[in-house]
Amino acid sequence: MQKNIFFFILFAAFLSINIFYAQRPNTKNIQLKYIQPPDTPLSKNLKQYTSRVINLTSFLLPIPFPSQNKVIKLNGYKTAPSFSESDFTIKFVVNSVSYQGSPFEVKYSEKINDSVSIEKTGGAYTIEGFLNFSEYVQDVKNNNSLLSKEGVSVRNKFDSSRFKTYAEAITAFEKNRDAHLRKLYYTLYNNSLENFIYRINDRFGFPLKKSSYKIARGAGRKYDYSDLNEAFNVFDNAMSKYNGIDLTDEIKNSINRCIDIWGNSILEYKPKKRKTRIGDKIIGELHYNIAIAYFVLRDWNKVYENLAKIKGKKRLRKTSNNFELQTKKMQNRYINQNPLN
């Protein structure tokens, strides 16, 4: 019994020493805004556009009238006051809507008691809505079609629950058909339009992106991490002022100050040491901090250089790989053109 107590005390003492010296990344999210350049840059002489949504059907869709420049926006470009003054045009056209569906019989068993069930005939119905549309982006100034997709068809379906009788299914179908179709058509229209707006902005525009990243601040009862907390606060303040494109001298200086603090901390790194301020439990996160900072500065090689140093950290492997893919995507887009300036 005394031996067990002795080993328990010894284990508790060992655990308390580990907690006392324990270093933790102590991460906290910071939101980063950045302008994503287009995948396919437009000609430099294209400055302003007009956009329209056109409904060629008799079904009333939620489209403002007139729709010019009210529904479709291309980030990074100005809207022209009239078609005659536009350098390029954007158009989403709803060609037609249709549906198919009807009530049908459904066989089911109804339990009378624990040993007896009887077969009954009930009913249900299904309604499938279809929407056909076309998409256009036309370079008016240079007489060039930038995007043309005609006759795209999408569908959406509603399945009713089972009714006790086939007659009830027929009544419900006739009563609810128009309401179901309205919902189906609205959903098809909204999803198709949103997808179109997303794709043209990804391809031609300069959308503002927002992402959250975990920045390490360090924590531990034995060591002082006030420098890492200072870097976090400076970086957080700089990101709150950053609009995603304009790297002012103030923002650059703040970011470089953070990089210096994190870099100096990395110099203290002692691998496989438990009693140290910067050890294995935080070194990877510090390199990740610096990679994020260089991403903002658009120094892609420095991003890759720091990510390469944490690829061996299993807990950060997925995060590192995803951020590397994001960086390559941004780098390729910046290589294609000089965005907005």
JOTARA-V433109 format. One record per backbone hydrogen bond with DSSP energy under -1.0 kcal/mol. CO is the residue of the C=O (numbers start at 1). NH is the residue of the N-H. E is the energy in kcal/mol with one decimal. If there is no record, write none. Layout:
# JOTARA-V433109
CO;NH;E + CO;NH;E
This chain:
# JOTARA-V433109
1;5;-2.0 + 2;6;-2.2 + 3;7;-2.4 + 4;8;-2.1 + 5;9;-2.4 + 6;10;-2.4 + 7;11;-2.5 + 8;12;-2.5 + 9;13;-2.3 + 10;14;-2.2 + 11;15;-2.6 + 12;16;-2.4 + 13;17;-1.9 + 14;18;-2.0 + 15;19;-2.3 + 16;20;-2.2 + 17;21;-2.2 + 18;22;-1.1 + 24;219;-1.2 + 25;217;-1.8 + 25;218;-3.1 + 28;215;-2.5 + 30;213;-2.2 + 32;211;-2.2 + 34;209;-3.1 + 43;46;-1.9 + 47;78;-1.5 + 48;87;-2.4 + 48;88;-1.2 + 49;80;-3.5 + 50;90;-2.5 + 51;69;-2.4 + 52;92;-2.1 + 54;94;-3.2 + 61;63;-2.7 + 67;70;-2.1 + 74;77;-1.7 + 75;206;-2.1 + 78;49;-2.1 + 83;86;-1.5 + 87;140;-1.0 + 87;141;-2.2 + 88;50;-1.4 + 89;138;-2.4 + 90;52;-2.0 + 91;136;-2.5 + 92;54;-2.6 + 93;134;-2.5 + 94;56;-2.7 + 96;132;-2.7 + 98;130;-3.2 + 100;128;-3.0 + 102;126;-1.2 + 104;124;-2.0 + 106;122;-3.6 + 108;120;-3.4 + 110;118;-2.6 + 116;112;-2.7 + 116;113;-1.7 + 118;110;-2.9 + 120;108;-2.4 + 122;106;-1.9 + 123;163;-3.7 + 124;104;-2.7 + 125;160;-2.8 + 127;158;-2.9 + 128;100;-1.9 + 129;156;-2.0 + 130;98;-2.0 + 131;154;-2.4 + 132;95;-2.3 + 132;96;-1.5 + 133;152;-2.9 + 134;93;-2.6 + 135;149;-2.6 + 136;91;-2.8 + 137;146;-2.2 + 137;147;-1.9 + 138;89;-2.6 + 138;140;-1.1 + 139;144;-2.3 + 144;139;-3.5 + 147;137;-2.6 + 149;135;-2.9 + 152;133;-2.7 + 154;131;-2.4 + 156;129;-2.9 + 158;127;-2.5 + 163;123;-1.7 + 165;169;-1.3 + 166;170;-2.0 + 167;171;-2.3 + 168;172;-2.5 + 169;173;-2.4 + 170;174;-2.2 + 171;175;-2.0 + 172;176;-2.6 + 173;177;-1.6 + 176;180;-2.5 + 177;181;-2.7 + 178;182;-2.4 + 179;183;-2.0 + 180;184;-2.8 + 181;185;-3.3 + 182;186;-2.5 + 183;187;-2.3 + 184;188;-2.5 + 185;189;-2.9 + 186;190;-3.0 + 187;191;-2.5 + 188;192;-2.1 + 189;193;-2.7 + 190;194;-2.6 + 191;195;-2.2 + 192;196;-2.0 + 193;197;-2.6 + 194;198;-2.5 + 195;199;-2.4 + 196;200;-2.4 + 197;201;-1.8 + 198;202;-2.3 + 199;203;-2.2 + 200;204;-3.1 + 202;39;-1.5 + 203;40;-3.2 + 207;36;-2.6 + 209;34;-2.1 + 211;32;-3.6 + 213;30;-2.2 + 215;28;-1.6 + 219;24;-2.5 + 225;229;-2.0 + 226;230;-2.1 + 227;231;-2.2 + 228;232;-2.1 + 229;233;-2.2 + 230;234;-2.4 + 231;235;-2.7 + 232;236;-2.9 + 233;237;-2.2 + 234;238;-2.2 + 235;239;-2.5 + 236;240;-1.6 + 244;35;-2.7 + 245;247;-1.0 + 246;248;-1.4 + 248;252;-2.7 + 249;253;-2.7 + 250;254;-1.9 + 251;255;-2.5 + 252;256;-2.7 + 253;257;-1.8 + 254;258;-1.8 + 255;259;-2.4 + 256;260;-2.2 + 257;261;-2.0 + 258;262;-2.8 + 259;263;-2.8 + 260;264;-2.6 + 261;265;-1.8 + 262;266;-1.9 + 263;267;-1.3 + 265;268;-1.2 + 266;269;-1.8 + 270;273;-1.1 + 274;276;-1.5 + 278;270;-2.1 + 279;282;-1.4 + 279;283;-1.8 + 282;286;-1.7 + 283;287;-1.7 + 284;288;-1.9 + 285;289;-2.3 + 286;290;-1.9 + 287;291;-2.3 + 288;292;-2.2 + 289;293;-2.0 + 290;294;-2.5 + 291;295;-1.6 + 292;296;-1.7 + 293;297;-1.7 + 294;299;-2.4 + 298;300;-1.1 + 299;303;-1.5 + 300;304;-2.4 + 301;305;-2.3 + 302;306;-1.9 + 303;307;-2.4 + 304;308;-2.3 + 307;310;-1.5 + 310;313;-1.6 + 313;316;-1.4 + 316;320;-2.9 + 317;321;-2.6 + 318;322;-2.4 + 319;323;-2.1 + 320;324;-2.1 + 321;325;-2.0 + 322;326;-2.0 + 323;327;-2.3 + 324;328;-2.4 + 325;329;-2.0 + 326;330;-2.1 + 327;331;-3.0 + 328;332;-2.4 + 329;333;-1.7 + 330;334;-2.3 + 331;335;-2.2 + 332;336;-1.4
